[in-house]
Amino acid sequence: MSTSGVGVSTTMGCVRAVSLDLDGTLLDGSGFASTVPEACRRVATVVPTVDSFALQEANAQVWAILWAEAERDWTLGRLQPGALSLEAWQRSLRAVGISDEHVAKMVTDFHHELTIASYRLFEDVESFLAQLRAHGLRTAITTNGASDTQREKVSVTGLEKLVDVVVVSAEVGAAKPDEAIFVAALDALGSEPSDTCHIGDSLAGDIAGALGAGLTAIWMNRTGALRSAGDPAPHFEVAGFAEAERFLVPG
Ligand SMILES: [Mg+2]
């Protein structure tokens, strides 16, 4: 196989660029679970009429409805920054009998601070991205979500210094698996589908989308999940970036 230019000869052909999903692929979201209980506890210490546990329960119920209503608009950038979180806390507080806007703003801010503090990368991410860069591969983060939220994740974790471009669905106006967001990533990378891999943890978003756009699709399956009948079949499946490194980076 050819190893001309900056491309790397692999079992899949000559790879010149790698597109990466953010949430669940680069970003370990496991710390997020404690942010709602902690935000409720904090606001209850400031506002004694707030029952921390009742607010937590109300928030879970509100999100179950609100996310179904708003996910698409949030992902496609049709909402004001921060508006969805504030709406969720307003509804949650009203459900426990509190309609004070000041309290809603306070708990929204607490939750935002805690959320930022919860962001962390999986431990294999930084060395993998450094390897890709050392071997001259161009890198993109291709992510679904609101611009403010996704860019904050990329900034807070230091990822913006480790990749070449960041492509966010809300800014493109198209979300994975839509081919348009992969086309935007390829344009930003200056690469072609035939020499670009996409790595992501979602079969429905990342793998179906990458296959549809003609990229090599690598499923990041950190949890040992099983594919069901009807799920798209990735070209490759890896349990972590060490496995991906083996065929993207020459030894
Ligand atoms: Mg993901």
Residues whose N, C-alpha, C, O or C-beta is under 5 A from the ligand:
A	BS01	MG	D21 L22 D23 G24 T25 D201 S202
